[in-house]
Amino acid sequence: RFSGTFVGNTESTSPLPATASPPAVAAAPLPAVPTIPVVPTIAGVPSTVAESVLNPNEVKPPASGTRKARVLYDYEAADSSELALLADELLTVYSLPGMDPDWLIGERGNQKGKVPVTYLELLS
């Protein structure tokens, strides 16, 4: 049987010791590793084109990753690398490695060019 009275330890307890942090480990110097310059490449585009200005007409769409998009507003192309857009038309769009995330490559028939993402409603 248990009595209804709880008997506890009446002795004073000392506070728990603070946990000691692990000893600092001196950082060993890393061996020198030669660096290799990274040059972005785009599939289907000669490296001279990738290094200079991206010419959408010479770019092949990726095997996967194309989407349909509906144009929300008219857009006038600023230069020959961009595609002029008319509201409510449908395009096939895709992104390329190293490309500004605010732009996509758009295709309409045999026309191809950069299009601003903010002018598009991405479908499927």
ABEGO torsion letter per residue (X at the ends): XBBABBBBBABBBBBBBBBBBBBBBBBBBBBBBBBBBBBBBBBGBBAAAAABBBBAAABBBBABGBBBBBBABBBBBABAABBBBBBGBBBBBBBBBGBBAABBBBBBEABBBBBBAAABBBBX
